[in-house]
């Protein structure tokens, strides 16, 4: 399983920000719709919010991975957004979120989904990896870093 | 007064569906014993099932192969069965279509079609009409038919069959991008009633040349409204019944369901509505709600639909005499070109004028306008109405359908790639563990992260006070799944698949979010 199979280069967004968690998620979902990665913006947003209610998806170290099972995608879709300045989520370590991975997965399919979540959280456990993503200069660079990190992990 | 009697005559044609005159069965089984007939039937079914493997392997629509078996079994093939009773073929075709449409509705993912309902309805009403009219005009000016007969031919070929398309796509591992798949599915399920209506309408106009065309309009609304209403109501009644009836024997539920399909079709047609529309709608209603025994019924009806398909195509294959097809080959080829290249594109582009679909998507929809079983079944109508004495219309339609399926069916995967609307086909894999929410049990399966720096990391599950009403069913770590036990040590970044109710899940999340206490600097002591 390759993460980058699910994360298209046109879904890497730099220097987004918002006033709070919901605002940022709404913006990223809107961008996903603009890039035609999803169809039904409204429902997907609701599904993500619903999952967020069950437990915060900020996993610490400036990282959050909001996600939801949804009918609007046929395969796993990941979008990445770097938030500048960071936005307060509900993280246990109370650090603002800088690296946001937003993930949609189809209802019935794809055992890969739990693996994608786990692989992302494993890659980002290393503070050095997170810093490289935070300091990268362009979307291309971020994509290249993710590619490299994934290769190392394999 | 006069208008009333005209309508009545038109209705009596519709009623042909259910009240068949007793007619002798012309299969010449005389030399066969009952054992041989049974053996023969078994061989047909086994061959039909086997053909699905051939279809998968070579990407040939299974419909063609079923027809092929029928033609081989016929009097001009090695089977040598002489069969020319259009009435039996039509009766079987009608029953089979009712079951196939019902299963089609039952198999539809209702939430996914909600977004495509407008373009799909436009295609299945205006689109069908445009296909019929444009084809009719082309036929009139090139082949030797009268105006009304030309429109009749146009009507007969006006409905599409997407099931054949999806089978081909699946065998070639090609998927279609949203929203094409639900759109094409809904279109092909809902355009048959319109094609049936137009066919019956033009047959009636040919029989009564004095009847003005506009009399079809109120009849259209009557047929569709009654079909819609009864399909919806009877679908709901069935759900109510199945939930309440509590039969002692599990095996009786499918029987009730079979009876219901016939009831929905029969009652609607008897009340002069569109029976095909009613069974399709009833299938959709059942698909959109949950009720007891749903899973087993869906599977059973899927089997029924296959059985019906095999029998129907076999019978239609028997009905045709391949030697007669050669005579219409030129005309048939021409007609299929007209349908593929002129009337279908015209219908798609005109009826989707106000939709948000792109040009590429419309091109693909045009090319996926495959003709399936419905035109062949409808082609038996003029035969029975005595309008097609030398089978020229029937043979023409038969040839056209085969050409369309052969040509379009096999070229759809490359065409989808060419127009850029394909995507890798996603095999339906299950979630590693799934849990259906039910009313009695307020539980759900949720994935929760172990945050970086959480106090639970490094601890075996046994030592953690997870809430009583929760269960860690699976741990996803890196790229591995771990079956948890009490001794399993959690790590930062693990994803836990937890079964629990609202309170216990909240408590579990709170536990996971407890930060590890930082070792106090020794100077503080």
Interface residues (C-beta under 8 A of the other chain):
Chain A: X1 X39 X40 X51 X54 X55 X56 X57 X58 X59 X60 X61 X63 X65 X67 X71 X72 X74 X75 X91 X92 X93 X106 X108 X109 X110 X111 X113 X114 X115 X117 X118 X119 X121 X122 X124 X125 X153
Chain B: X109 X111 X112 X115 X175 X178 X179 X423 X424 X426 X427 X428 X429 X430 X431 X432 X446 X447 X448 X449 X450 X451 X452 X453 X454 X474 X476 X477 X478 X479 X481 X492 X493 X494 X495 X497 X505 X506 X508 X509 X512 X513 X514 X515
